[in-house]
C-alpha cells in the first residue's frame, strides 16, 4: 500500500492523484481533437493499460519496484510518441522515480523523462525554439538536486537518531551494570561485616573452648554469635538497619560491640563517647557501626594487639569514629598491605564515601593502627 503514515505521505498521495488527473485530461484532449478514429482506440487502450499498471503499483506500493516503474514509464513513452500532450504526466512520474530509485538508476530515468518531454515540446511547438530544449533539463536538474539533498539530509538525520538510540541503549546497559556492581559491592560489604565476622568469632570461641577444656561459656557465646549473625543476615537481605541499632543508640551499640569483642578475644577494648550526641540518620549510624565492626575484626584477627580503643565523637556538623590498637601495624602504602586481606578497609571506605564522608587509615609496622571515619551530619536527610 502507499505509505500514508510517514511524514510526506500526503505528497505522494497528491502525486498519484495528479498523475490520474493529467492522464485523463490528456486522453480527453486527444479525443476532443481527433475523435474516435485513427489511432485513438490504440491510445485509449494504452491509457487504460497504464491506469491498470499504475493502480496495481499504488495498491502494492511497498512491493512496487524498478520493474513496475519501468513498465509505467515504457507505456507512458509510447503514449507520448502518439500524443505529445501526454508529456504533462512526466511531473508526477518524475517524483515517483525520485521516491523509488537510487541515484544511479534515477539519473537514467530523469534523462529518459526529460528527453521525452523535449521531444513532445518540439512536436507541439509551431516552430523550433531553444527554450523548449533548455527549460526541461534545467527544471529536472534543479528538482533532482533538491530532492537528493533532502534525501541525504534525511539519511543523516536518521543516522543521528539511530546513533542516539544506540547510545541510549548503551547508557541503559551501563547503568544496569553499574547497579549490579553496586549491589554486589553492598552485599559483599554486608556479608563481610556480618556473616564473615560472625563466623570468625564462632571459630575463635570454639578454638578457645577446645584449648581450655571449659567449653560451656565459650560454646554459649558461640551460639549467641551465631544467632546474632543469622539475625544480621536476615536484616541486610531485607535492607534493614543493623539489629543492634533497632534496640539502642549508636553509642550503646558501639559499647556493646567493644565489650563483646573483649570477651571473645581476651584483649582490652575501651569505648568512649565525646561531645553532645547529634540526631543522625539511620544510614550514618549503620555505616559507623559497620566500620567499627570491621575495624575491630581486623584488630582481633591480624594485629595481635593487647589494647584497642573505640571513640565516638560528635562535632558541630560531623560525627567521627576512631578505632585504634597497639598491635603489629602495617604499611598502608605497601602493595597488598590491606590489613584484612584486601577487602575490609576498601569496603569501609566505600561505605563512608557513599555517604559523603572520609575514611583515613594510619599505621606503621610495630606501632599499631588507627582507623578514622568522618561523616557530615548537617543537612543530611
MONOR-V594245 format. One record per backbone hydrogen bond with DSSP energy under -0.5 kcal/mol. CO is the residue of the C=O (numbers start at 1). NH is the residue of the N-H. Records with the same first field share a line. If there is no record, write none. Layout:
# MONOR-V594245
CO = NH ; NH
This chain:
# MONOR-V594245
2 = 4
6 = 9
8 = 11 ; 12
9 = 13
10 = 14
11 = 15
12 = 16
13 = 17
14 = 18
15 = 19
16 = 20
17 = 21
18 = 22
19 = 23
20 = 24
21 = 25
22 = 26
23 = 27
24 = 28
25 = 29
26 = 30
27 = 31
28 = 32
29 = 33
30 = 34
31 = 35
34 = 37
37 = 40
39 = 43
40 = 44
41 = 45
42 = 46
43 = 47
44 = 48
45 = 49
46 = 50
47 = 51
48 = 52
49 = 53
50 = 54
51 = 55
52 = 56
53 = 57
54 = 58
55 = 59
56 = 60
58 = 2 ; 61
60 = 63 ; 64
61 = 64
65 = 69
66 = 70
67 = 71
68 = 72
69 = 73
70 = 74
71 = 75
72 = 76
73 = 77
74 = 78
75 = 79
76 = 80
77 = 81
78 = 82
79 = 83
83 = 86
84 = 87
85 = 88
86 = 89
87 = 90
88 = 91
89 = 93
90 = 94
91 = 95
92 = 96
93 = 97
94 = 98
95 = 99
96 = 100
97 = 101
102 = 106
103 = 107
104 = 108
105 = 109
106 = 110
107 = 111
108 = 112
109 = 113
110 = 114
111 = 115
112 = 116
113 = 117
114 = 118
115 = 119
116 = 120
117 = 121
118 = 122
119 = 123
120 = 124
121 = 125
129 = 132
130 = 133 ; 134
131 = 135
133 = 137
134 = 138
135 = 139
136 = 140
137 = 141
138 = 142
139 = 143
140 = 144
141 = 145
142 = 146
143 = 147
144 = 148
145 = 149
146 = 150
147 = 151
148 = 152
149 = 153
150 = 154
151 = 155
152 = 156
153 = 157
154 = 158
155 = 159
156 = 160
157 = 161
158 = 162
159 = 163
160 = 164
161 = 165
162 = 166
163 = 167
164 = 168
165 = 169
166 = 170
167 = 171
168 = 172
169 = 173
170 = 174
171 = 175
172 = 176
173 = 177
174 = 178
175 = 179
176 = 180
177 = 181
178 = 182
179 = 183
180 = 184
181 = 185
182 = 186
183 = 187
184 = 188
185 = 189
186 = 190
187 = 191
188 = 192
189 = 193
190 = 194
191 = 196
192 = 197
194 = 198
195 = 199
196 = 200
197 = 201
198 = 202
199 = 203
200 = 204
201 = 205
202 = 206
203 = 207
204 = 208
205 = 209
206 = 210
207 = 211
208 = 212
209 = 213 ; 214
214 = 217 ; 218
215 = 219
216 = 220
217 = 221
218 = 222
219 = 223
220 = 224
221 = 225
222 = 226
223 = 227
224 = 228
225 = 229
226 = 230
227 = 231
228 = 232
229 = 233
230 = 234
231 = 235
232 = 236
233 = 237
234 = 238
235 = 240
236 = 239
242 = 245
243 = 246 ; 247
249 = 253
250 = 254
251 = 255
252 = 256
253 = 257
254 = 258
255 = 259
256 = 260
257 = 261
258 = 262
259 = 263
260 = 264
261 = 265
262 = 266
268 = 308
270 = 310
272 = 312
274 = 314
278 = 280
281 = 285
282 = 286
283 = 287
284 = 288
285 = 289
286 = 290
287 = 291
288 = 292
289 = 293
290 = 294
291 = 295
292 = 296
293 = 297
294 = 298
295 = 299
296 = 300
297 = 301
298 = 302 ; 303
299 = 303 ; 304 ; 305
303 = 328
306 = 268
307 = 326
308 = 270
309 = 324
310 = 272
311 = 313 ; 322
312 = 274
313 = 315 ; 320
317 = 377 ; 378
318 = 315
319 = 375
320 = 313
321 = 373
322 = 311
323 = 371
324 = 309
325 = 369
327 = 368
328 = 366
330 = 332
331 = 334
334 = 337
338 = 341
340 = 343 ; 344
343 = 347
344 = 348
345 = 349
346 = 350
347 = 351
348 = 352
349 = 353
350 = 354
351 = 355
352 = 355 ; 357
353 = 356
358 = 374
360 = 372
362 = 370
363 = 332
364 = 367
368 = 364
369 = 325
370 = 362
371 = 323
372 = 360
373 = 321
374 = 358
375 = 319
377 = 380
